[in-house]
Structure formats: structure tokens, C-alpha cells
Amino acid sequence: MLIINNLTKTFGEKVAVDNLSLHIRPGEIYGFIGHNGAGKTTTLRSVVGIQSFDSGEILIDGKSIKEQPTECKKMLAYIPDNPDLYDFMTGNKYLNFISDIFGIDTGERKDLIQKYAGIFELTSDLGQPIASYSHGMKQKLAVISAWIHNPKLVIMDEPFVGLDPKSSHTLKEMMREKCDGGGAIFFSTHVLEVAEKLCDKVAIISHGKLVRSGTMDEVRGDESLEQVFLELEADNA
Amino acid sequence: MLKILIKKQMAELFRSYVYDPKRNRTRSKAGTVAMLVLFGFLMIVVIGGMFTAMSLAICPALYMAGMNWLYFDLIGLIAVLMGVLGSVFTTFSSLYLAKDNDLLLSMPIPVKYIVAARLTSVYLMGLLYSGVVLIPAVIVYWATTPFSVMSVVGCVVYVLVITLLVFVLSCLLGWVVAKISVKLKNKSFITVILSLAFIALYYVLYFNAQTLIGQLVENAAVYGEKIKGAAYPVYLFGRIGEGYWPSLLIFAVFTALLLAIMWIILKRTFLSIAISTSAVSKKKTDLRQVSRKSVFSALLGKEFSKFVSSPNYMLNCGLGSVMLPALGILALIKGRDLADLIYSGEVQMSIGTVAVLVITGICWIMSAIDTTAPSVSLEGRTLWVLQSLPVNPKSVLDAKISMQLILTFPPLVFCSACCVAVMRPGWALSLLIFALPAAFALLLAVFGTWIGLKSPNLNWTNEIYPIKQSLPVFFSMFGGWICAGIIPLVSLLLLRNVMSCELSLLMLLCVILLTAAFLYAHLANKGAETFSKL
């Protein structure tokens, strides 16, 4: 579903991502872990085509994000770490805007909006301007807008930040459901417990370099993910 | 405590001189000095110079007529208008909408200290706006009249009283605005309508002030006696500047009383207004109101949603949409007489020349519609939405261009139609009055998008920076004016003896269309690529 080959991105002299390669298959929830400034967000932004990169290749379902960006974007959804949405729209207007872009027909979108807004208890707030939303409400709206067009691949940067425990739980269930249906999810997180419980595979990045990746058992061995992460961090410091 | 708050308030007031909000970083020392010099030049030389000239025109005449009091009344009135108009909205925002209100109110700081600190900056703003009128006027008065200690004392008290009156009026109006604002629902449109009314009022006053003041000075004795008889306090007020002690005493006490009343009102109501939320009723979500749109319509709808949600955007970039029909109506009212004069041969001007001037005027006003110039920058932190969606960047840019054209064409057609109806030129000129401004509108829209992409500012802290104080907007508007100026230059000066106005205008039409087509082709390729890499 997602192949990242030798991705390298530099900002001036700083190497943000250094020759990173990953392969995410359909049905996988892939966690991306690293310290602040490790290169997680840069990688995720490169994958969704909103960050140019110096070298390497990113393929989504066999299509290059560089060569066929629009085709790739039709298959994916992105939720950034800070969901800055259109404050001047209402939640409902925003979801309809996204539906229009993805060509979802009227009846289907109505059902989908009702379904997901209901799940996240946002229905009564959809008529309000996004400017009046709390961070958590914006995050919920970003999640709904990502799920509404049924993407094959969902890229999320710290998706649980700002969500209440119930919504976090709902999102985890939705992630699993998406992958059970043949989709794939690639997301970054600082919450190692979440990664440990939720992810099929995990990649640890430090100073732009991939230091370990694989299934949860392969990565952590007999230790906890936290211990492994701290040890790797100490080695790479 | 109060000292610390005032210090913070001053740092905020002068922040723009040391901090560059467009680039989100501190200015260099040279940049700070340049900003201060520029500000000083604008306030002292440009605006101060204007009021010095005005004072020099009034003061000697009224002094000779023995009506110094009328001079001080006139200057006082102008200073109060300048000060209040200049600072009323600042008062509202700095008192009630300050970003640190929540922070300060959550700390153990008495509310009266917060109010007092905020009021310090309000007073300084009023002092600034009224000072540019008062200080030159007082200097001119001292230079014109013989020296006396009482006139010095009187003028000092006069300046103090006027600035305090400005302060009180600004605060009270700011309080009224705040009270209304808490209850308003459609703030964007009401703000735009009120602002347009203010602009109209300003221009009416500006264009009539010279005549009114001239009449007043010419008939000073008559008007003076009338004012003295009908409004004695006005006469007494004017005598403060002369150092007439009963006036000094009465108005010092009066101003102190006003200050006290204003302080009590603000202190008592500040907290309730500052922590209130607007009376926006919670709209019921209606998921049935859904209609499927094409990608382009969705993008265009998004552009319009942004436009109508922002009074700043509407006022600064869409003013031409109101001015064009106004020009058309003005042509209908006033233009008929001019057209009759031309056709009767009383005015030595060909109809071709008039057509060129009309086209220039329309294009000049149309330059005030420049929504495309800040549009890319306005995406700001939400740029990721469009970039991560499966839309062709060219469609995004097309939507921005289309919005400007939609805002331009209907008022433009109306305005052109009015001008044609009044002028009754031949069919060729009539067509050109429609076609050339339309081509110009196209060029402006494409140029605005191009320049907006060339110099985007995506890290703004307040949308006013890309809308009002950005290079793309500057180049788009002034570039439009300059280009409009080229039309008469080419048609009436350079090619006057070579070809007819019709032909030169047709040539210009082709040049404008070709330039717009070239720029658009560039935008469609390179521009779209630039947008996707922002």
C-alpha cells in the first residue's frame, strides 16, 4: 500500500530524514515513533505530498506521489498534528466541501456524515462555525473528514492529542476496522502504550534515521516498547 | 502592579516598531529606526504639515477679527473628530478583545488596574490622533498672537482638555460598540456596512470641510455672534485657549466630572463585557441541506465563504465592487450635463477623449478589487488542506481568479452601461467601454494571483497583514493604478496624432488580453507547480 524507498529530506544543513525506507502493507496499522524533531512529521508530510523531498521514492498503491500526486491523494487521507481547518466554515460545510472534492454523492455523504458525526457526538455542533470549536472538536472533525471518503491509506500525525478518552477509544476501533477492511494506517505517536496495544508494526526513527522496524514482537523482543525506545535513544544520543 | 501593567501595555503599543509580524521575528535595529523615522515623517511632516497649513489659513483672519475663541472651537472640533474617529475601534479592541485579557483576569490583579493600564494606551492613541491637529494649531496661534503667560497656560490646558475629551468619548463609544457587539449576530456584514458608512461620512466631511471653514472664516463676525448667542458654552470653551480663567475653571471641572463618570462605567462593566461571549444562538444542524457540487464549484464556494466571513477582506479587497456602481450612478446623475456640453460644442473635447477618460476612471476604480493578491497568503496554516486533497493546483488558482472576476464583472457591466447610456458614443466606443475594462479586470485578477504566489506570506499572525500590508496587495493595487494611467498616456498623448481613439483603444485591448493570456498560461504551468510546493 505504501512504499517509502530511501527517503531523504534536508532543511539547509540539517538532515531531517536520512535514507529512510519502509513498507506498509494493506491491513497493517503501522506506528511511527521517535523523539521530538526526529523526522516523523517530515516523513508523514512527504508521504501525503505536501512536503518536497530531496531523494528517494514514495509509492502509494504503486503510484508515485511525485509523478501522480492527484491520483495518490485520491487514495489517502491525512490528519496533521494540529488540525488547522477552515475557521470560516461550519463543520457541516467543511464535510460537504471534502465530499465535493472526493465526488461523494448526496445520499451517501448524508449517511456518512450522520454516521461518523454520531459516533463522535458532533452532530449537534456541525452547524456551528469551526472557529468556535475546541481543539478536540476540530480533531474529531478532521477524523470524520478523513474517514468520510473511505481512503485506502490513512496518514495521521499524533491523532490522539486533544481527543477525550471515549473518542480515542472510538478512533482506535475505527483504525482497526479500516485495516480489517483492507486499508492501511501509518501514524505517529508519543504514547508508547497506544502503539504497543494498537499497532501491528512499528518503526522507530531517531535523528532522521530508521533505527528499528518490524512487527511489535520483532521490535520489542522480551522488553516493553518503552524500554526498547529508551535504549535506542540512549544509543543514538 | 499598575506600573508593570502599563509597561506591558506600552511594549504592546510599540511592538510593531520592534517586531515584524509578517516574518514573525524581531526587526533589526536599522529596521526599527526606519519604522520610527517613517512614522515620524508621516505624522509630523505629512499630517502635521497639512494641519499647520490649515491653521495658518484660519488663525490670522480670526485673530484680526478678534475671534480667537472661534479658532480654538474650530480646531477643537477637528481634533475631537480626528481623535475619536481614529481611536474608537482601537478602544474597543484594545479594551475588550485584548488577547491577554483571560491571562490577566486569571491572575490576582485587581480589575481596576487592568482597566487603567489598557486606558493608558487608549489615551496615548487619542493624544496621537488629536495631537497632530492641536500642536501645529497651538504653535501657529503663539506665532500669530502676542505673547502672554495666560495664553501659554490656556493653550496647555486647552490641549489637555481636548485630549481628555477625546479619551472620554473614545472610551464611551468603545463601550457602546462593545455592548452592541455582544448582541450582534451577523458581525461581518454589519461591520462592513458600518465601515462603509464611516468612509462615506469621512469623504463628505473631507470634501465639504474646506468650503465650510472658508465660509465660516469669511463671515466670522456673523457666525460668531450667532454661536455666542445660541450656544454660550461653545464660546466659553473656545476661550480656554486664550487663557480666560473662568473658562479654564469651568471646563477643568467639567472634564474631571466626565472622566469620573467614564471611569465608573468602565470599571463596573469591564469584567462582564470582557468575559462575555457573543449572543450567537446555536444553529441547529441540518444535514439535509446538501447539494453535490463539482470540484471547481466547491473550491469557488470555499473562496466566497472566506471572503464573506472577513470584514477586513471585504473592505480592503472588495471595495471596488461598491465603488463601480456608485460611479455608474454618479455618471447618470452628473454626466448628462457634461455630455450635452460636449455635443453642443461648448466644451472642446472629443467624445473619443471622454471615452478614454471614462475607461481610465473605471479601470482605476476597478484596481480596488484585488481579492486574488492576498488569497494565497490567506491560506496560511490551512494550506495543508488543499495541498493534501486530490485537486489540481491549477483549479485552486482558477477558483481564486474566478471569485475576483465574479466580484468585478456585474458592477463593471452596470457601470459601463451607465456611462454608455449617458455619453451616447458610437458603437465602436460603446463596445470598447465594455471590453477594455473587462480585459483589464481579467489582467488584474491574473496578475494578483501571480504576484500573490510569487511573494506569499503563510506565517502571518493576523490576517490583516496579508490583506492590507503585503507586497502582493501593494503591487496589485498600485500596479493597477499605474496600468490604468497608461491608457490615456498612450491613447491621448503618444498615439493622438497617429491614429483615432477607437484604434488606439483597440490596440490597448489586444495588448491587455495578450498580457493576461501570457500570465495565465504561466500560472497554469509554473504557478500551479509553485502552489503545490509552498
Interface residues (C-beta under 8 A of the other chain):
Chain A: R45 V48 G49 I50 S52 P69 T70 E71 C72 K73 K74 L76 Y78 P80 N82 D84 L85 Y86 D87 F88 M89 T90 G91 N92 K93 N96 F97 I98 S99 D100 I101 F102 G103 I104 D105 T106 R109 K110 I113 Q114 A117 T123 S124 D125 L126 G127 Q128 S132
Chain B: V280 K282 K283 K284 T285 D286 L287 R288 Q289 V290 S291 R292 K293 S294 V295 S297 A298 G301 K302 S305 K306 S309 S310 G380 R381 T382 L383 W384 V385 Q387 S388 L389 P390 V391 N392 S532 K533
